[in-house]
Amino acid sequence: VRVSIVGGGLIGASWAALFASTGGHDVAAWDPSKEAREAFGEKAAKAGAQLLELGARHAGSIRVCDRLEEALEGAAWVQENAPERLDLKLQLYAQMETAVPADAILASSTSSLTWSQLAPGLREPQRLVIAHPFNPPHLVPLVELFAPDGDTLKRAVAFFEGVGCVPVCLKKEATGHIGNRLASALWREAVNIVAEGIGSVEDVDRVLMHGPGLRWAVVGTHMGYHLGGGEGGIEHYLRHLGPSQERRWASLGNPKLTPEVCELLARGVREEAAGRSIEELEAMRDAQLIDILRTRQS
Ligand SMILES: NC(=O)c1ccc[n+]([C@@H]2O[C@H](COP(=O)([O-])OP(=O)(O)OC[C@H]3O[C@@H](n4cnc5c(N)ncnc54)[C@H](O)[C@@H]3O)[C@@H](O)[C@H]2O)c1
């Protein structure tokens, strides 16, 4: 299948690698920035090499185009990964719609905008689907989907299953979809814990990585509490420990990102990074993600 990548930054390059290496699709990418177009090949190749480690067999192709229209020509699937600005995306959609084939689907990677906010950018909004990944999309299988049109949604599920993703369809649109709403709820309290001096930035991350985060990779939060109820399952858990959850909810904080709190967070993360560069930290993250994915495959 011909696939277009529009916006070739962090997310666009990673999607391109997945679509080509795992999906076997022919990818044509465009980015208005010359620098981004030049960096794109190397970023996608690095992600593609990681997918080979995970056993990707298909050999799709990736090419970078100088013009948007060229990248859209003949595309059945268009994945938009432009900056997170509503005005920019709406303007881009109007430009794209004149160049895409009549039955092409337009998928947006947007993290925080909703289908209803983006749809006015198109004359034929039924072709639009929210398809939100988690960074890095080529290694984290989740994709969150939302589209009112049943046929578009069905095609989106099939497309993402075909590239090895795990699609989850939202029943109703919501700012931040599901994953980032959960992540934001958790991070709000993580910031509060640092601001209140309950634990350091590193303490919070260690708690997550070695405790709840490890468990969440195997059983989600609801199933975790089902098991927390022992033989009696979730019903017993709710009777036994439900009131303690409500007391905890009442004690959670609602921090503000004041300059002081931002400085605390930045200093804490610098300490936790202990001189490691972003590139080194990404390499460590990716190597461990690949190990986990391999274990899940076996
Ligand atoms: N970074 C994340 O963790 C993450 C995760 C999931 C989804 N997203 C979403 O993916 C999208 C892209 O985010 P990113 O992190 O890759 O950003 P990025 O800044 O790395 O990349 C954005 C790219 O878009 C290009 N661009 C600028 N103007 C454009 C235009 N008019 N048309 C097309 N491209 C244009 C830029 O040159 C840049 O290369 C956003 O909607 C974001 O919400 C990001």
The ligand as an SDF file (V2000), in Angstrom:
LIG
                    3D

 44 48  0  0  0  0  0  0  0  0999 V2000
    6.3330   13.5840   20.8370 N   0  0  0  0  0  0  0  0  0  0  0  0
    5.4650   12.7350   21.3590 C   0  0  0  0  0  0  0  0  0  0  0  0
    5.7170   12.1000   22.3990 O   0  0  0  0  0  0  0  0  0  0  0  0
    4.1550   12.4840   20.6690 C   0  0  0  0  0  0  0  0  0  0  0  0
    3.4550   11.2860   20.9720 C   0  0  0  0  0  0  0  0  0  0  0  0
    2.2500   11.0240   20.3090 C   0  0  0  0  0  0  0  0  0  0  0  0
    1.7360   11.9420   19.3910 C   0  0  0  0  0  0  0  0  0  0  0  0
    2.4300   13.0960   19.1260 N   0  0  0  0  0  0  0  0  0  0  0  0
    1.8540   14.0190   18.1260 C   0  0  0  0  0  0  0  0  0  0  0  0
    2.5740   13.9000   16.9200 O   0  0  0  0  0  0  0  0  0  0  0  0
    2.5700   15.1570   16.2320 C   0  0  0  0  0  0  0  0  0  0  0  0
    4.0060   15.5380   15.8930 C   0  0  0  0  0  0  0  0  0  0  0  0
    4.7840   15.6170   17.0860 O   0  0  0  0  0  0  0  0  0  0  0  0
    6.3560   15.4020   17.1220 P   0  0  0  0  0  0  0  0  0  0  0  0
    6.7050   15.1210   18.5460 O   0  0  0  0  0  0  0  0  0  0  0  0
    6.7760   14.4500   16.0500 O   0  0  0  0  0  0  0  0  0  0  0  0
    6.8630   16.8640   16.7610 O   0  0  0  0  0  0  0  0  0  0  0  0
    8.2360   17.3040   16.0130 P   0  0  0  0  0  0  0  0  0  0  0  0
    8.4280   18.7320   16.3480 O   0  0  0  0  0  0  0  0  0  0  0  0
    9.3220   16.3300   16.3220 O   0  0  0  0  0  0  0  0  0  0  0  0
    7.8580   17.1560   14.4740 O   0  0  0  0  0  0  0  0  0  0  0  0
    6.9240   17.9810   13.8130 C   0  0  0  0  0  0  0  0  0  0  0  0
    7.3920   18.1500   12.3870 C   0  0  0  0  0  0  0  0  0  0  0  0
    6.3820   18.8380   11.6550 O   0  0  0  0  0  0  0  0  0  0  0  0
    7.0330   19.6940   10.7400 C   0  0  0  0  0  0  0  0  0  0  0  0
    6.1070   20.7670   10.2960 N   0  0  0  0  0  0  0  0  0  0  0  0
    6.1350   22.0880   10.6120 C   0  0  0  0  0  0  0  0  0  0  0  0
    5.1260   22.7120    9.9630 N   0  0  0  0  0  0  0  0  0  0  0  0
    4.4720   21.7800    9.2480 C   0  0  0  0  0  0  0  0  0  0  0  0
    3.3770   21.8150    8.3550 C   0  0  0  0  0  0  0  0  0  0  0  0
    2.7230   22.9500    8.0850 N   0  0  0  0  0  0  0  0  0  0  0  0
    2.9870   20.6680    7.7540 N   0  0  0  0  0  0  0  0  0  0  0  0
    3.6290   19.4980    8.0050 C   0  0  0  0  0  0  0  0  0  0  0  0
    4.6720   19.4060    8.8410 N   0  0  0  0  0  0  0  0  0  0  0  0
    5.0880   20.5250    9.4650 C   0  0  0  0  0  0  0  0  0  0  0  0
    8.2510   20.2060   11.4730 C   0  0  0  0  0  0  0  0  0  0  0  0
    9.2260   20.6710   10.5570 O   0  0  0  0  0  0  0  0  0  0  0  0
    8.6850   18.9650   12.2480 C   0  0  0  0  0  0  0  0  0  0  0  0
    9.6550   18.2080   11.5330 O   0  0  0  0  0  0  0  0  0  0  0  0
    1.8480   16.1410   17.1440 C   0  0  0  0  0  0  0  0  0  0  0  0
    0.4910   16.2400   16.7350 O   0  0  0  0  0  0  0  0  0  0  0  0
    1.9300   15.4800   18.5120 C   0  0  0  0  0  0  0  0  0  0  0  0
    0.8650   15.8260   19.3490 O   0  0  0  0  0  0  0  0  0  0  0  0
    3.6400   13.3650   19.7250 C   0  0  0  0  0  0  0  0  0  0  0  0
  1  2  1  0
  2  3  2  0
  2  4  1  0
  4  5  1  0
  4 44  2  0
  5  6  2  0
  6  7  1  0
  7  8  2  0
  8  9  1  0
  8 44  1  0
  9 10  1  0
  9 42  1  0
 10 11  1  0
 11 12  1  0
 11 40  1  0
 12 13  1  0
 13 14  1  0
 14 15  2  0
 14 16  1  0
 14 17  1  0
 17 18  1  0
 18 19  2  0
 18 20  1  0
 18 21  1  0
 21 22  1  0
 22 23  1  0
 23 24  1  0
 23 38  1  0
 24 25  1  0
 25 26  1  0
 25 36  1  0
 26 27  1  0
 26 35  1  0
 27 28  2  0
 28 29  1  0
 29 30  1  0
 29 35  2  0
 30 31  1  0
 30 32  2  0
 32 33  1  0
 33 34  2  0
 34 35  1  0
 36 37  1  0
 36 38  1  0
 38 39  1  0
 40 41  1  0
 40 42  1  0
 42 43  1  0
M  CHG  2   8   1  16  -1
M  END
$$$$
